[in-house]
């Protein structure tokens, strides 16, 4: 007589039916998890309407002179890491296009100014003051097709209500 699986303290070997059932259960769990993740991850936002009390970068929030100064500052080192469209590279993210707006849409100019001042350039070789950060943001806005206005952009607490939105 043969020994039954599991007898004498030996582990049971799964038969074909059990293995197929385990594989099906695992596949179903993966499908459910993937579906749930897709349901909770919002698609990129469409053009956003600013909440009451805020303005957006569409509202002519920088001057041409600022953008010109920002372009000069940008050319001194930023192109080493940043393009204006395309994918994220090993050196840095683009400053325009979908990747840029997926990150910045709905965030404030103040947040970007802080990001620039604290983290750019990554090697810390240049100290960027608030006025230069504002100039760089003005240049970024111009490159992304936002129109200039008559009032200079500032990177101070008042810019916490000035939000990035897509230009299209």
Buried (B, 14 or more C-beta within 10 A) or exposed (E): EEEEEEEEEEEEEEEEEEEEEEEEEEEEEEEEEEEEEEEEEEEEEEEBEBEEEEBBBBBBBBBEEBBBBBBEBBEEBBEEBBBBEEEEEEEBBBBBBBBBBEBBBBEBBBBBBBBBBEEBBEEEEEEBEBBBBBBBBBBBBBBBEBBBEEEBBBBEEEBBBBBBBBBE
